[in-house]
Amino acid sequence: MADPVRVTIKPEEELVISPQKEAERAFRISPPPEEEKPKVKFVKKVEPTKIQFKEPVKVDLNLRKGLNGDYMIFDHPLFDIVLMPKKNKIVTFVRKNSKIDAYSSQDDFFEFLRQKGMIIPDSIQGGNVYGSLEAAYPINDDADTIQMFLYLIYNYMKETGESLGKALDYEEDVEELYSEPSEEDSTELGEVPHAEKKGSIDPGRKPYGLIYRL
């Protein structure tokens, strides 16, 4: 090993340089790059929004409660609704005075409940009574199922039942206009003289297709 070399920098100071250190300076090895620390994302937890009603929601329904605890609703013009809490079932019964087929309206009602998640979809079926339609609903101990049903039925009647009732009333008014017209919309017998030919269809003219058969 060579002797150390002394280099005078200032009269007051001396620096000792070793040939080994000079070689280390000539072949300087850079330190390895520092490993990147994984980026941590901080997600702020959003608390669920709680809605509080200052006053209870009121619904207006034509409702009765039977001796067995069932709730009967008579607001729809074509069918009646019965809630059966003991059987976890909701049933619709067609009214006897219904003038049109109520199945399409019943199907629309149960489709409304299915979309709201209130009934079991594969439980929709015909009931024991002719024309009735029923479905089962799941048990939920965390919510008042009856109040939820009454609130949704009230909204359904408000959106669909009223418009359907007006359409049926209009159809009945038109039928009464034809069968029992008022004095302003009717004429007495003989008031309009009889003509030899009335209407646009000639009863003596044969249909076009029969001309080539005869």
C-alpha positions in Angstrom: 0.0 0.0 0.0 1.4 3.4 -1.1 2.2 6.0 1.5 -0.3 8.8 1.9 0.3 12.0 0.0 0.1 15.3 1.9 -1.3 18.3 0.0 -1.0 21.7 1.5 -4.1 23.9 0.9 -3.6 26.6 3.3 -0.9 27.4 5.9 -3.4 26.8 8.6 -5.0 23.6 7.2 -3.8 20.2 5.8 -5.8 17.7 3.8 -4.7 14.1 3.7 -5.6 12.3 0.4 -5.3 8.6 0.1 -4.7 6.9 -3.3 -7.6 4.5 -2.4 -10.0 7.3 -1.9 -8.9 8.8 -5.2 -9.7 5.5 -7.0 -13.2 5.5 -5.3 -13.8 9.0 -6.6 -12.8 8.0 -10.1 -15.2 5.0 -10.1 -18.1 6.5 -8.2 -21.1 4.2 -7.9 -24.4 5.9 -7.7 -26.7 4.6 -5.0 -29.7 2.5 -6.0 -32.9 4.5 -6.6 -35.2 4.8 -3.7 -38.3 2.5 -4.0 -41.5 4.4 -4.7 -43.8 4.2 -1.9 -47.3 3.0 -2.8 -49.8 5.8 -3.1 -52.5 5.6 -0.6 -55.9 7.1 -1.4 -58.0 8.4 1.4 -61.7 8.0 0.7 -64.0 10.1 2.8 -66.8 8.1 4.2 -70.2 9.7 3.4 -72.8 9.1 6.0 -76.2 8.2 4.7 -78.7 11.0 4.5 -81.6 10.6 7.0 -84.9 12.2 6.1 -87.1 13.1 8.9 -90.7 14.1 8.4 -92.0 16.8 10.7 -95.5 15.6 10.2 -96.8 12.1 9.4 -97.8 11.4 5.8 -101.6 11.2 5.4 -103.3 9.1 2.8 -107.0 9.2 1.8 -108.4 5.8 1.0 -111.8 4.2 1.1 -110.6 1.5 3.5 -112.2 -0.9 6.0 -110.8 -3.5 8.4 -112.4 -6.9 8.6 -112.9 -9.0 11.7 -110.0 -11.2 10.7 -107.6 -8.3 10.5 -107.6 -7.9 6.7 -107.6 -4.4 5.1 -110.1 -3.9 2.3 -109.6 -1.0 -0.1 -112.5 0.1 -2.5 -110.9 3.0 -4.4 -110.4 1.3 -7.8 -113.4 1.4 -10.2 -112.8 -2.1 -11.5 -111.5 -4.2 -8.6 -111.2 -4.2 -4.8 -107.9 -4.8 -3.0 -107.5 -6.9 0.2 -104.4 -7.0 2.3 -104.0 -10.2 4.4 -101.3 -9.6 7.0 -101.7 -13.1 8.6 -101.1 -14.8 5.2 -98.6 -12.2 3.9 -100.7 -11.9 0.8 -102.5 -9.2 -1.3 -105.5 -10.1 -3.4 -107.6 -8.2 -6.0 -111.3 -9.1 -6.5 -113.2 -8.0 -9.6 -116.2 -5.9 -8.9 -119.6 -7.4 -9.9 -120.7 -4.2 -11.5 -117.6 -3.9 -13.7 -118.6 -3.3 -17.3 -115.2 -4.1 -18.9 -112.5 -6.7 -18.3 -110.5 -5.9 -15.2 -107.5 -8.3 -15.9 -105.3 -5.7 -17.6 -105.8 -3.2 -14.8 -105.1 -6.0 -12.2 -101.9 -7.0 -14.1 -100.8 -3.3 -14.2 -101.4 -3.0 -10.5 -99.3 -6.0 -9.6 -96.6 -4.9 -12.0 -96.5 -1.6 -10.2 -96.0 -3.4 -6.9 -93.3 -5.7 -8.4 -91.3 -2.7 -9.6 -91.5 -1.2 -6.1 -90.1 -4.4 -4.6 -93.2 -5.1 -2.5 -94.2 -8.5 -3.7 -92.5 -11.8 -4.7 -92.6 -11.8 -8.6 -93.0 -15.5 -9.1 -96.0 -15.7 -6.6 -98.4 -13.8 -8.8 -101.3 -16.2 -9.7 -105.0 -16.5 -10.0 -107.0 -16.8 -6.8 -109.7 -19.2 -5.7 -112.4 -16.7 -6.6 -113.2 -16.2 -10.3 -111.4 -13.3 -11.8 -109.2 -12.7 -8.7 -105.5 -12.2 -8.8 -103.1 -12.5 -5.8 -99.4 -12.4 -4.8 -97.4 -13.0 -1.7 -95.1 -10.4 -0.1 -92.0 -11.0 2.0 -91.8 -10.6 5.7 -89.8 -7.6 6.9 -89.4 -6.9 10.6 -87.5 -3.6 10.1 -90.4 -1.8 8.4 -94.1 -1.5 8.8 -95.3 -3.4 5.7 -98.9 -2.4 6.0 -98.1 1.3 6.0 -95.8 0.9 3.0 -98.6 -0.9 1.1 -101.2 1.7 2.0 -98.9 4.5 0.9 -98.0 2.9 -2.4 -101.7 2.0 -3.1 -102.6 5.6 -2.4 -100.0 6.8 -5.0 -101.2 4.3 -7.5 -104.8 5.3 -7.2 -103.8 8.9 -7.4 -101.9 8.3 -10.7 -103.9 5.6 -12.4 -107.2 5.1 -10.6 -108.5 8.6 -11.1 -107.7 8.8 -14.8 -109.3 5.4 -15.4 -112.4 6.4 -13.4 -112.8 9.5 -15.6 -112.5 7.4 -18.8 -115.2 5.1 -17.6 -117.4 8.0 -16.7 -117.0 9.5 -20.1 -117.8 6.2 -21.8 -121.0 6.0 -19.7 -122.0 9.5 -20.6 -121.6 8.8 -24.3 -123.7 5.6 -24.0 -126.5 7.6 -22.2 -126.3 10.3 -24.9 -127.1 7.6 -27.5 -129.7 5.7 -25.5 -131.4 8.6 -23.6 -130.6 11.8 -25.4 -131.8 15.2 -24.2 -134.5 17.2 -25.9 -131.9 19.4 -27.5 -130.1 16.3 -29.0 -133.2 14.4 -30.1 -136.1 14.9 -32.6 -139.7 13.8 -32.4 -141.1 11.2 -34.6 -142.1 12.9 -37.9 -140.2 16.1 -37.3 -137.7 15.1 -40.0 -139.5 14.1 -43.2 -138.8 10.6 -44.7 -136.9 10.6 -48.0 -137.1 8.0 -50.7 -133.4 7.3 -50.3 -131.4 7.8 -47.2 -127.8 7.1 -46.4 -124.7 6.5 -48.6 -125.1 2.7 -49.0 -127.6 1.6 -51.7 -129.3 -1.6 -50.4 -130.1 -2.7 -53.9 -126.4 -2.6 -55.0 -124.7 -5.9 -54.8 -121.2 -6.3 -53.4 -118.4 -6.0 -56.0 -117.1 -9.5 -55.5 -120.5 -11.1 -56.2 -120.9 -9.6 -59.7 -118.5 -12.1 -61.2 -120.0 -15.1 -59.4 -123.6 -14.6 -60.5 
